[in-house]
Amino acid sequence: MLAALATVGAAGILAAGGCTYAAIAPESQLFGRTVIAGRDPAEFALTYDDGPNDPWTSQLLDLLARHNMRATFFLIGRYVRQRPDLVQEIRDAGHLIGNHTVSHPWLAVQSPRRVREELAGCNSALEDALGEAVRFFRPPHGSRRPDVLRAARELGLTPVMWNAMGYDWRTNTTAEQIAAHLERGIGRNQRRGRGSNLLLHDGGHLAMGADRSQSVEATRLILERYRPPTIRYVTVDSWA
């Protein structure tokens, strides 16, 4: 009897661990398909979360323009409402824009109604600012469950994750440390024969005005260390 209970308990722990992995691991596909990256290890996508954010979004756009690079920006709806001009600036510079919810919650622990409100509300804010529909969505913190992905698709959104993170949201980090985290992810992806979907931030989900100077500088370092034609920079719609 005790052995049977122990077996059941172990199975429950394993199941719980599997659900947690499926809910937050960026490369997990257990709860449904998400876009990660392509099969060409020479393809990189620069992606930025939590904007728009003044002045760092504009500084980042200037840097990308100097390098003639396009990136993907996943924007928070409440900031979009505050700064539609910055959203238009991103679009007019030729970058891809995606949905990052209205308020950046952990979607895996929200009610289905709240999930849909977060996604639909961000869609509405973006469409008001841009005059066009958005097609891509990144869950905050990577947090999702099957009905989150289903709600996204019902709203015409393709979920996007990542496979290299700069950890630029950490306090007191430096541009070199951010770039080093990304380089380790790039090396791992290239050994696996995969492209690299690079996660950085041009804003912060707690408030407008987060200092992302180190993220801008880390972007400069990456662009100087990984250059065309050896590396091709794409937006995530290339992998959808």
LUMFINU-304479 format. One line per 8 residues: for each residue x, y, z of N, C-alpha, C. Coordinates in steps of 0.2 Angstrom, whole numbers, always signed. Each point is the difference from the previous one (the first is absolute). Layout:
<sites>
X:Y:Z:X:Y:Z:X:Y:Z; ... .
</sites>
This chain:
<sites>
+4:-6:+0:-4:+6:+0:+4:+6:+0; +5:+0:+5:+5:+6:+0:+4:+1:-7; +2:-6:-3:+3:+1:-6:-4:+3:-5; -6:-2:+0:-5:+2:-5:-1:+8:+0; -1:+2:+7:-1:+7:+1:+6:+4:-2; +6:-3:+1:+6:+3:-2:+1:+1:-7; -2:-5:-4:+0:+0:-7:-5:+5:-3; -6:+1:+3:-5:+5:-2:+3:+7:+2 .
+3:+0:+6:+2:+7:+1:+6:+2:-4; +4:-4:-2:+6:+1:-5:-3:+2:-6; -5:-4:-3:-3:+2:-6:-3:+7:+0; -3:+2:+6:-3:+6:+0:+5:+6:+0; +5:-1:+3:+6:+5:+0:+3:+1:-7; +1:-6:-3:+2:+0:-7:-5:+4:-5; -6:-2:+1:-5:+4:-4:+0:+7:+1; +0:+2:+7:+0:+7:+1:+6:+4:-2 .
+6:-4:+0:+6:+3:-3:+0:+1:-8; -4:-5:-3:-1:+0:-7:-4:+6:-2; -5:+1:+4:-5:+6:-1:+4:+6:+1; +4:+1:+5:+4:+6:+1:+4:+1:-6; +4:-5:-2:+4:+1:-6:-3:+2:-6; -6:-3:-1:-4:+2:-6:-3:+7:+0; -1:+2:+6:-3:+7:+1:+5:+6:+0; +7:-1:+1:+4:+5:+0:+7:-1:-4 .
+1:-6:-1:+7:-1:-4:-1:+3:-7; +4:+4:-2:-1:+4:-7:+0:-5:-6; +4:-6:+1:+0:-4:-6:-5:-6:+0; -4:+0:+5:-5:-6:+1:-5:+1:-5; -2:-6:-3:-6:+0:-5:-6:-4:+3; +1:-2:+7:-5:-5:+2:-7:+3:+1; -1:+6:+1:-7:+3:+0:-2:+3:-7; +4:-1:-5:-2:+3:-6:+6:+3:-4 .
-1:+0:-6:+6:+3:-5:+1:+7:+1; +6:+2:+1:+2:+7:+0:+6:+1:-5; +1:+6:-2:+5:+1:-4:+7:+1:+4; +5:-3:-1:+6:+1:+3:+5:+3:-5; +3:-4:-4:+5:+2:-5:+0:-5:-6; +3:+2:-5:+1:-4:-6:+6:-5:+0; +1:-3:-5:+5:-6:+0:+6:+3:-3; +1:+6:-1:+6:+3:-3:+4:+3:+6 .
+6:-3:+2:+3:+3:+6:+4:+7:-2; -1:+2:-6:+3:+7:-2:-6:+5:+1; -6:-2:+1:-5:+5:+1:-1:+2:+7; -1:+7:+1:-1:+2:+7:-6:+5:-1; -4:+0:+6:-5:+5:+0:+1:+4:+7; +1:+6:-1:+0:+5:+6:-7:+1:+2; -2:-1:+6:-7:+1:+3:+0:+4:+6; -4:+4:+1:-1:+5:+6:-7:+0:+3 .
+0:-1:+7:-6:+0:+3:-1:+6:+5; -6:+2:+1:-2:+4:+6:+0:+8:-2; +1:+1:-7:-1:+7:-2:-7:+2:-1; -1:+6:-3:+5:+5:-2:+2:+3:+6; +6:+3:+0:+3:+3:+6:+5:+6:-2; -2:+6:+2:+4:+5:-1:+6:+2:+5; +6:+1:-2:+3:+1:-7:+3:-6:-3; +0:-6:+4:+4:-5:-3:-3:-3:-6 .
-6:-1:-1:-3:-2:-6:+3:+4:-6; +0:+6:+0:+2:+4:-5:+7:+0:-1; +4:-1:+5:+7:-1:-1:+2:-7:-3; -4:-5:+2:+1:-6:-3:-2:+0:-8; -5:+4:-2:-2:+0:-7:+6:+4:-3; +3:+5:+2:+5:+3:-3:+6:-4:-1; +2:-5:+5:+5:-4:-1:-1:-5:-5; -6:-3:+0:-2:-5:-5:+0:+3:-7 .
-2:+6:-1:+0:+4:-6:+7:+0:-3; +5:+2:+5:+7:+1:-2:+3:-7:-3; -3:-5:+2:+3:-7:-2:-5:-3:-5; -5:+4:-2:-5:-2:-5:-3:-7:+2; -2:-1:+6:-3:-6:+3:-7:+1:+2; -4:-5:-1:-7:-1:+2:+0:-4:+6; -5:+2:+5:-1:-4:+6:-7:-1:+1; -2:-4:+5:-7:-1:+2:-1:+2:+7 .
-5:+4:+1:-2:+4:+6:-7:-3:+3; +0:-3:+6:-6:-2:+3:-2:+5:+5; -5:+4:-1:-2:+6:+4:-6:-2:+5; +1:+4:+5:-5:+0:+6:-6:+5:-2; -6:-3:+1:-6:+4:-3:+0:+7:+4; +1:+0:+7:-1:+6:+4:+5:+5:-2; +6:-2:-2:+5:+5:-3:-2:+2:-7; -2:-4:-4:-3:+2:-7:-5:+5:+1 .
-4:+0:+4:-5:+5:+1:+3:+7:+2; +5:-1:+4:+4:+7:+2:+4:+3:-5; +3:-5:-4:+5:+3:-5:-1:-3:-7; -6:+1:-3:-1:-2:-7:+4:+2:-5; +3:+6:+1:+5:+3:-4:+6:-4:-1; +3:-3:+6:+5:-5:+0:-1:-6:-4; -6:-2:+1:-2:-6:-4:+0:+1:-7; -3:+5:-2:+1:+2:-7:+7:+1:-3 .
+4:+3:+5:+7:+0:-2:+4:-6:-1; -2:-5:+4:+2:-7:-1:-2:-3:-7; -6:+1:-1:-3:-3:-6:+3:+4:-6; +0:+6:+0:+3:+4:-6:+7:-1:-1; +4:-3:+5:+7:-2:-1:+1:-7:-3; -6:-3:-1:+0:-6:-4:+0:-7:+5; -1:+1:+6:+1:-5:+5:-7:-4:+1; +0:-6:+2:-6:-4:+1:-2:+1:+7 .
-7:+1:+1:-3:+1:+7:-4:-5:+2; +0:-2:+6:-4:-6:+3:-3:+2:+6; -5:-4:+2:-4:+1:+6:+4:-3:+6; +0:+4:+6:+3:-2:+6:-4:+1:+6; -7:-1:-1:-5:+1:+5:-1:+8:+2; -6:+1:+3:-1:+7:+3:+5:+2:+6; +0:-5:+4:+4:+2:+7:+5:-5:+2; +2:-5:-4:+6:-4:+1:-1:-5:+6 .
-6:-4:+0:-1:-4:+6:+3:-7:-2; +0:-5:+5:+2:-7:-1:-7:-3:-2; +0:-1:-7:-6:-2:-3:-2:-7:+2; +5:-5:+2:-2:-6:+2:-4:-1:+6; +0:+5:+4:-4:+0:+6:-6:+5:+0; -2:+2:-6:-6:+5:+0:-6:-4:-3; -6:+3:+2:-6:-4:-3:+0:+1:-7; -4:-5:-4:+0:+1:-7:-3:+7:-2 .
-5:+3:+4:-2:+6:-2:+5:+6:+0; +4:-1:+6:+6:+5:+0:+5:+0:-5; +1:-7:-2:+5:-1:-6:-3:+3:-6; -6:-1:-2:-3:+3:-6:+0:+8:+0; -1:+3:+6:-1:+7:+1:+7:+3:-1; +6:-4:+3:+6:+3:-1:+3:+0:-8; -2:-6:-3:+2:+0:-7:-4:+4:-5; -7:+0:+1:-4:+4:-4:+1:+8:+1 .
+1:+2:+7:+2:+7:+1:+6:+2:-3; +5:-4:+0:+6:+2:-3:+0:+1:-8; -4:-5:-2:-1:+0:-8:-4:+7:-1; -5:+1:+4:-4:+6:-2:+5:+7:+1; +4:+0:+5:+4:+6:+0:+5:+0:-5; +3:-5:-2:+5:+0:-6:-4:+2:-7; -6:-3:-1:-3:+1:-6:-3:+8:+0; -1:+2:+6:-2:+8:+0:+6:+4:-2 .
+6:-2:+2:+6:+4:-1:+3:-1:-7; -1:-6:-3:+3:-2:-6:-5:+0:-6; -6:-1:+1:-5:+0:-5:+0:-7:-4; +3:-5:+3:+1:-6:-3:+0:-6:+6; -2:-6:-2:+0:-5:+5:+7:-3:+1; +1:-2:+6:+7:-4:+2:-1:-7:-1; +5:-4:-1:+0:-7:-1:+4:-4:+5; +4:+3:+4:+4:-4:+4:-1:+2:+8 .
+2:-5:+4:-1:+1:+7:+5:-3:+4; +3:+3:+5:+4:-3:+5:-2:+0:+7; -1:-6:+3:-3:+1:+7:+5:+2:+5; -2:+5:+4:+5:+3:+5:+2:-6:+5; +7:+0:+1:+4:-5:+4:+0:-6:-4; -3:-1:-6:-1:-6:-3:-5:-5:+3; -4:+3:+4:-5:-4:+4:-6:-1:-5; -2:-6:+0:-6:-2:-4:-3:-7:+2 .
-6:-2:-2:-3:-6:+0:-4:-1:-6; -3:-6:-1:-3:-1:-7:-5:+5:-2; -4:+2:+5:-6:+5:-2:+3:+7:-1; +6:+1:+3:+3:+7:-2:+2:+0:-8; +3:-6:-2:+2:+0:-7:-6:-1:-4; -5:-3:+2:-6:-1:-4:-3:+7:-1; -1:+4:+6:-3:+7:-1:+4:+4:-4; +7:+0:+0:+4:+4:-5:-2:-2:-7 .
+0:-6:-1:-2:-2:-7:-7:+2:-2; -4:+0:+4:-7:+2:-1:+0:+7:-2; +4:+4:+3:+1:+7:-2:+5:+2:-6; +2:-5:-3:+4:+1:-6:+7:+1:+2; +3:-3:+6:+6:+2:+2:+4:-7:+0; +6:+0:-3:+5:-5:+1:+5:+1:+6; +0:-5:+4:+4:+0:+6:+8:+0:-2; +4:+4:+3:+7:+0:-1:+4:+0:+7 .
+5:-5:+0:+4:+0:+6:+7:+2:-2; +5:-3:+3:+7:+2:-1:+5:-6:+2; +6:+1:-2:+5:-5:+2:+6:+2:+2; +1:+7:+1:+6:+3:+3:-2:+6:+3; +1:+1:+7:-2:+6:+4:+6:+4:+2; -1:+6:+0:+6:+5:+2:-1:+1:+8; -5:-2:+3:-1:+2:+7:+1:+7:+2; -2:+4:-5:+2:+8:+1:-5:+3:+5 .
-5:-4:+2:-5:+3:+5:+3:+0:+7; +6:-4:+1:+3:+0:+7:+3:+7:+2; +0:+1:+6:+3:+7:+2:+7:-1:+0; +3:+6:-1:+8:+0:+0:+3:-4:-5; -3:-2:-5:+3:-4:-5:+4:+5:-5; +5:-3:-4:+3:+4:-5:-1:-2:-7; +1:+4:-4:+0:-2:-7:+4:-6:-2; +6:+0:+2:+4:-6:-1:-3:-6:+3 .
-3:+0:+6:-3:-6:+3:-6:-2:-4; -4:+5:-2:-6:-2:-5:+2:-3:-6; +5:+3:-3:+3:-3:-7:+2:-7:+1; +4:-1:+6:+3:-7:+2:-6:-5:+0; -5:+2:+4:-6:-5:+0:-3:-2:-7; +0:+5:-4:-3:-1:-7:+5:-4:-4; +6:+1:+1:+5:-4:-4:+0:-7:+2; -1:-1:+7:+0:-7:+2:-6:-4:-3 .
-6:+4:+0:-6:-3:-3:+1:-1:-8; +4:+5:-3:+1:-1:-7:+4:-6:-2; +6:-1:+4:+4:-6:+0:-4:-6:+1; -4:-1:+4:-4:-6:+2:-5:-1:-6; -3:+5:-3:-5:-1:-6:+4:-2:-6; +6:+3:-1:+4:-2:-6:+2:-7:+1; +2:-2:+5:+2:-7:+1:-6:-5:-1; -6:+2:+1:-6:-4:-1:-2:+1:-8 .
+3:+5:-3:-2:+1:-7:-7:+4:+0; +0:+5:+4:-6:+4:+1:+1:+7:-1; -4:+4:-3:+0:+7:+0:+0:+3:+8; +1:+6:+1:+0:+3:+6:-5:+6:+1; -5:-1:+4:-5:+5:+2:+2:+3:+6; +3:+6:+0:+3:+4:+5:-5:+4:+4; -1:-1:+6:-4:+4:+4:+3:+5:+4; -2:+7:-1:+2:+6:+4:-6:+4:+1 .
+1:+5:+4:-5:+5:+2:+2:+7:-2; -5:+3:-2:+0:+8:-1:-4:+4:+5; -3:-4:+4:-4:+3:+5:+0:-5:+6; -4:+2:+5:-1:-4:+6:-8:+0:+2; -2:-6:+2:-7:-1:+1:-3:+4:+6; +4:+2:+5:-2:+3:+6:-2:+7:-1; +3:+4:-4:-1:+7:-2:+3:+2:-6; -3:+5:-3:+4:+4:-6:+6:+3:+3 .
+5:+0:-4:+6:+4:+2:+6:-4:+3; -1:-7:-1:+5:-5:+3:+7:+2:-4; +5:+0:+3:+7:+1:-3:+2:-6:-4; +0:+1:-7:+2:-6:-4:+6:+2:-4; +4:+5:+3:+7:+2:-4:+4:-6:-1; +1:-5:+5:+4:-6:-1:-3:-4:-5; -6:-1:-1:-3:-4:-5:+2:+3:-7; -1:+7:-1:+2:+3:-6:+8:-2:-2 .
+4:+1:+5:+7:-1:-1:+2:-7:-1; -4:-5:+3:+1:-7:-1:-2:-2:-7; -5:+4:-3:-2:-1:-7:+5:+2:-4; +4:+5:+1:+5:+3:-4:+6:-5:+0; +1:-3:+6:+6:-5:+0:-2:-6:-4; -6:-3:+0:-2:-6:-4:+0:+2:-7; -2:+6:-2:+0:+2:-7:+7:+0:-3; +5:+2:+5:+7:+1:-3:+3:-7:+0 .
-2:-5:+5:+3:-6:+0:-2:-5:-5; -7:+1:-2:-3:-5:-4:-3:+4:-6; +4:+0:-6:-1:+5:-5:-2:-4:-6; -4:+3:-5:-1:-3:-6:+6:+1:-4; +1:-4:-5:-4:-5:-3:+0:-7:+4; +4:-1:+5:+1:-6:+4:-7:-1:+3; -3:+5:+3:-6:-1:+4:-5:+4:-4; -6:-2:+0:-6:+3:-3:-5:+2:+5 .
-2:+6:+1:-5:+2:+5:-7:+0:-3; -5:-3:+3:-6:-1:-2:-5:+2:+5; -7:+1:-2:-5:+1:+5:-4:-7:+1; -3:+0:+5:-3:-7:+2:-5:-3:-5; -3:+5:-4:-4:-3:-5:+3:-4:-5; +7:+0:-1:+3:-4:-4:+0:-7:+2; -1:-1:+6:+0:-7:+3:-7:-3:+2; -5:+4:-2:-7:-2:+2:-3:-5:-5 .
</sites>
